[in-house]
Amino acid sequence: MQHHFYAYMARMKLIKRWGLRHNTREENDQEHSLQVSMIAHALATYKNRRYGGDVDVEKVLLYAVYHEAAEVITGDLASPIKYFNPGIREAFKGIERMASAKLMEYLPDDFREDFEKLLFPDENSYEWKIVKAADRISAYVKCLEEYAFGNREFLTAQETIRASISQMNMPEAEDFMREFAPSFMLPLDALN
């Protein structure tokens, strides 16, 4: 029997992000998920090394890899729409849950128990909180990159996202923002 799960996951590269903003370079869900995974790994490392955490790094990475999986069915709904009001936000969360349930159907039966934990993550876990912080940092980095290329379209988003990262009260996120984020505005020659 054929299973279509990974064919759907391969379509993450077709889901464009930032649909309501002019982009100097388009970003898709697949590359975004890789960047979120790398940032989440850094945040988990900070937490465990500097702040005495006991974060499950493997869980963080797997959550990050699949955190946008439902969008292969739903597409990416722009944040100003998704968060316009609580009713729209809850309705969209319901749609995402239905999409994740549909993705589960594309897996072999003996995979489903393992993937259910990824497609329906424990949103109360610290591992998920790290992924959400990494997701915001990735968005912030996109804003920095766009500004570095002269695109002012992302300035208000940059300010809003930075404030939301601060409100998370996660020292590991602040460490990343201080130690790594500024480099995203630099040209290649300045990185050497």
Disulfide bonds with the S-S distance in Angstrom:
none
